[in-house]
């Protein structure tokens, strides 16, 4: 479980395709100040894993696509774990190994064939090393593995992937590991006709919602509809015992002329609203009892990523560790809002956390409010302020 705010269903992707990033030790400090305790790496870099020793942070490490086929050999899999994973345990918490990234969306059909055998081989190596209860084995999928995702209840896998996904689901069911998806409502918005309702729907802003007439469930945001489409597709294959988790989601703060909606304001809304929703531990309409679990992409803007401008602008932070949009400062406040709704006090947080109003026990006649106008440059400062106010509120509650 996570630290102060108990956000054990929220994490970040720490991508490093850049030549100007801070040291892993500095990143470890940053994430601890943000109270982010779940990180996905795109490799198993020993410098990074060492920098996070003796912290609360738990990792998904990734085997790069080019190395997946070799891991079908069990003795190679065992030596890979012994070289890249075991030296860091238990000081660094490694909780999952992802075999490749979006393998089934690659053109390499030999890699499709190798994927499940490699997952099995790594899992049985973990069993023989007595690590299988600590470390799960999985892989990440793009939303393009679905042939239909609208309405969510029509979710189904593409015909060409069924033969691969069916046994992968058996593996997840048997090993109790999650099915991971990379889900980006941004792509759907960018390619659709301009529509304010659609923008609000993808950004978790107020909107009329979308009804799935097969189930009578209404969706107020696209990400949850995408998650449920995957649940329904998995159900079609005969499984209701596999958790769907979002291994990547995010929104770019800049883009090319044809990348509609890639702005700092939209990125701030998407990531800030998503964090607030996740902090409340809510489920999706089809799985209301299962808290939505996400890892946001990405920690930093990565200057060496190929492709359109947006690809280099998904970060919450610049490489100098300043925030890409002020609303990052709102993260702690939004979390505090979510948590405090469960007690007798609540916070009204403005988006940038510069002013925090506290209303204590609004239902009684004793209504106190104090507002703070502070220059808050870091999330750590914001977090301290929030904790200070929550402590005050706790003391007031006792009287």
Secondary structure by P-SEA (a helix, b strand, c coil): cccccccccbbbbbcccccccccaaaaaaaaaaacccbbbbccccaaaaaaacccccccccccccccccccccaaaaaaaaacccccccccccccbbbccccccccccaaaaaaaaaaaaaaaaaaaaacccccccccccccccccccccccccccccccaaaaaaaaaaaaaaacccccccccaaaaaaaccccaaaaaaaaccccccccccccccccccaaaaaaaaaaaaaaaaccccbbbbbcbbbbbcccccccccccaaaaaaaaaaaaaaaaacccccccccccbbbbccccccccccccccccccccccccccccccccccaaaaaaaaaaaccccccccccccccbbbbbccccccbbbbbbbbcccccaaaaaaaaaaaaaaaaaaaac
